[in-house]
Amino acid sequence: MLDNPQYLIESMARGEMVVITDDDGDGEGSLVIAAGHADAAAINFMAREARGLICLTLTDERCKALGLELMVPNSRARHGMGFTLSIEARTGVSTGISAADRARTIAVAVDPASTAVDLVQPGHVFPLRAQPGGVMQRAGHVEAGCDLARLAGLMPAAVLVGILDEDGEPARGAALRGFAERHGLRIGSVADLIHYRILHEGTIRRSGEYPLQTRHGEFRVFTYLDDYQGQLHLALVRGEVRRDRPALVRVQAVETLRDVLHSHPEGGQQWNLERSLARVAKEGAGVIVLLAQQETPAAVIEQLQQQAGQKPRPPIFPQRTLGIGAQILRDVGVRKMRLMSFPVSHKAVSGFELEVAEFVPFESQEQA
C-alpha cells in the first residue's frame, strides 16, 4: 500500500526520508531527503542501508547559478538523466568521500549564498539537473525529489540514492515496501505525485482552437502555452475523442531530418509527422501532439554524421513518460491510447490518468 503524496510532503518538511518508486510500487525505488536536511548521519544511513549512488537533485536555475554543466547532452543521456560533473566543497572537507565531507559539499551547493567559486570539480557528490516543470515534464525520481522538497516549502533540492536488495540489484515491489516498513518510512509513487500536482497545479494552459487544412484534410488545432519554458505546443485532433474508447495517438517533437526531409535511418520503419497525419486521416479519428523543441545546429550535424556512418548511433532508451504531451492528451479528452510507437515503457503515465492500450508500430506497407 502506497502513501498519499501529502504524507510524503509532510515527512520531507520534518526532515525525514521517504521512499519514491516509479508507478504502483513495482518499479525501482529511491531513498530521498530534502537537501537542506542531509546531514552526515543521513548520508551515512543512505550509504549503509540503500547502497546505491548518492546524488544531489538541483533545478536548472540552481545548476546555472553554480556553473554546473551537463556531463553529456540530454539527447544522449541515459533515460534523459541530467548528470552534471561531480562536485566538492572548496573548503571544509578532507578526502571528500566521508559522510561528513559529502554532507558539507551538499550544504555548500544548496546555500543560497554559494556560487561556482565555492565548489571544485571533480568531487564525490553527483548533481542531477531536474527538468523544469518537475514530474509534470519528466516522471523521474530526480524531478520527484525537487518537487517534494518544493511542495514541503523548502529549497527545491533533494539527496537521493537508489535502493539495492541483498543481491545488489535494484529493489522492487515487496522488497521496497519491506525496506520502508523496516525503517518506518513513508513510501509513494511518481504516478501519485503527478496526479497530486494535476489536482493542485498545472504547467500548461490551452490558449486557442483553430481549424487547419492539410493535404490529409481538416484537423482541429489546439494551442498550449508552457508556463515553465515559454513555448507553444500543438495538438492536432481529427474526429471524436472519447474517454471510453482507445484513441489513436502520436506524441513527438518536430525534427528536421525525419519530419522535413523525410529521412528514415532505421530502414523506413519509423513514424514521422506525414505518416502520422495520414494514418489518423485514414482512420478518421486521432490526436497528434507536436511538442516544441529547439534543435541545435550540433544536434542536426550529429544526426547527419550518424546517418553517414561517421559516428556510431547512441543506444535508444525508452522515455520515462509522455511528459508535457500527457497533460495535453488528458486535456483533449484522451484516457486510453493506441500509441503510434514501437513498444516502450512509459512509466508513471497512470498519474495522468492515461493508459496505453496498444502500441502501433509503423509498417512499410503503410501509405504516407
Secondary structure as the mmCIF struct_conf table of DSSP 4:
data_model
#
loop_
_struct_conf.conf_type_id
_struct_conf.id
_struct_conf.beg_label_comp_id
_struct_conf.beg_label_asym_id
_struct_conf.beg_label_seq_id
_struct_conf.end_label_comp_id
_struct_conf.end_label_asym_id
_struct_conf.end_label_seq_id
HELX_LH_PP_P HELX_LH_PP_P1 LEU A 2 ASN A 4
HELX_RH_AL_P HELX_RH_AL_P1 PRO A 5 ALA A 13
TURN_TY1_P TURN_TY1_P1 ARG A 14 GLY A 15
STRN STRN1 VAL A 18 THR A 21
BEND BEND1 ASP A 22 GLY A 25
BEND BEND2 GLY A 27 GLY A 27
STRN STRN2 GLU A 28 GLU A 28
STRN STRN3 GLY A 29 ALA A 34
HELX_RH_3T_P HELX_RH_3T_P1 ALA A 35 HIS A 37
HELX_RH_AL_P HELX_RH_AL_P2 ALA A 40 PHE A 45
HELX_RH_PI_P HELX_RH_PI_P1 MET A 46 ALA A 50
STRN STRN4 ARG A 51 LEU A 58
HELX_RH_AL_P HELX_RH_AL_P3 ASP A 60 ALA A 65
TURN_TY1_P TURN_TY1_P2 LEU A 66 GLY A 67
STRN STRN5 LEU A 70 LEU A 70
BEND BEND3 MET A 71 VAL A 72
HELX_RH_3T_P HELX_RH_3T_P2 ASN A 74 ARG A 76
BEND BEND4 ALA A 77 ALA A 77
HELX_RH_3T_P HELX_RH_3T_P3 ARG A 78 GLY A 80
STRN STRN6 GLY A 82 PHE A 83
STRN STRN7 THR A 84 THR A 84
STRN STRN8 ILE A 87 ALA A 89
BEND BEND5 ARG A 90 GLY A 92
BEND BEND6 SER A 94 GLY A 96
BEND BEND7 SER A 98 SER A 98
HELX_RH_AL_P HELX_RH_AL_P4 ALA A 99 VAL A 110
TURN_TY1_P TURN_TY1_P3 PRO A 112 ALA A 113
HELX_RH_3T_P HELX_RH_3T_P4 ALA A 116 ASP A 118
STRN STRN9 LEU A 119 ARG A 129
HELX_LH_PP_P HELX_LH_PP_P2 ALA A 130 GLN A 131
TURN_TY1_P TURN_TY1_P4 PRO A 132 GLY A 133
HELX_RH_3T_P HELX_RH_3T_P5 GLY A 134 MET A 136
TURN_TY1_P TURN_TY1_P5 GLN A 137 GLN A 137
BEND BEND8 GLY A 140 GLY A 140
HELX_RH_AL_P HELX_RH_AL_P5 HIS A 141 LEU A 151
TURN_TY1_P TURN_TY1_P6 ALA A 152 GLY A 153
BEND BEND9 LEU A 154 LEU A 154
BEND BEND10 PRO A 156 PRO A 156
STRN STRN10 ALA A 158 ILE A 163
STRN STRN11 LEU A 164 LEU A 164
TURN_TY1_P TURN_TY1_P7 GLU A 166 ASP A 167
BEND BEND11 GLY A 168 GLU A 169
STRN STRN12 PRO A 170 PRO A 170
HELX_LH_PP_P HELX_LH_PP_P3 ALA A 171 ALA A 171
STRN STRN13 ARG A 172 ARG A 172
HELX_RH_AL_P HELX_RH_AL_P6 GLY A 173 ARG A 182
TURN_TY1_P TURN_TY1_P8 HIS A 183 GLY A 184
STRN STRN14 ARG A 186 SER A 189
HELX_RH_AL_P HELX_RH_AL_P7 VAL A 190 HIS A 200
BEND BEND12 THR A 203 THR A 203
STRN STRN15 ILE A 204 THR A 214
TURN_TY1_P TURN_TY1_P9 ARG A 215 HIS A 216
STRN STRN16 GLY A 217 ASP A 226
TURN_TY1_P TURN_TY1_P10 ASP A 227 GLN A 229
STRN STRN17 LEU A 232 ARG A 238
BEND BEND13 GLY A 239 GLY A 239
TURN_TY1_P TURN_TY1_P11 ARG A 243 ASP A 244
BEND BEND14 ARG A 245 ARG A 245
HELX_LH_PP_P HELX_LH_PP_P4 PRO A 246 PRO A 246
STRN STRN18 ALA A 247 ALA A 253
HELX_RH_PI_P HELX_RH_PI_P2 THR A 256 VAL A 260
BEND BEND15 LEU A 261 LEU A 261
TURN_TY1_P TURN_TY1_P12 PRO A 265 GLY A 268
HELX_RH_AL_P HELX_RH_AL_P8 LEU A 273 GLU A 283
TURN_TY1_P TURN_TY1_P13 GLY A 284 GLY A 284
STRN STRN19 GLY A 286 LEU A 291
HELX_RH_AL_P HELX_RH_AL_P9 PRO A 297 GLN A 307
TURN_TY1_P TURN_TY1_P14 ALA A 308 GLY A 309
BEND BEND16 GLN A 310 LYS A 311
HELX_LH_PP_P HELX_LH_PP_P5 PRO A 312 ILE A 316
BEND BEND17 ARG A 320 ARG A 320
TURN_TY1_P TURN_TY1_P15 GLY A 323 GLY A 323
HELX_RH_AL_P HELX_RH_AL_P10 ILE A 324 ASP A 331
TURN_TY1_P TURN_TY1_P16 VAL A 332 GLY A 333
STRN STRN20 LYS A 336 LEU A 339
BEND BEND18 MET A 340 PRO A 343
TURN_TY1_P TURN_TY1_P17 LYS A 347 ALA A 348
HELX_RH_3T_P HELX_RH_3T_P6 VAL A 349 PHE A 352
TURN_TY1_P TURN_TY1_P18 GLU A 353 GLU A 353
STRN STRN21 GLU A 355 PHE A 359
TURN_TY1_P TURN_TY1_P19 SER A 364 GLN A 365
BEND BEND19 GLU A 366 GLU A 366
#
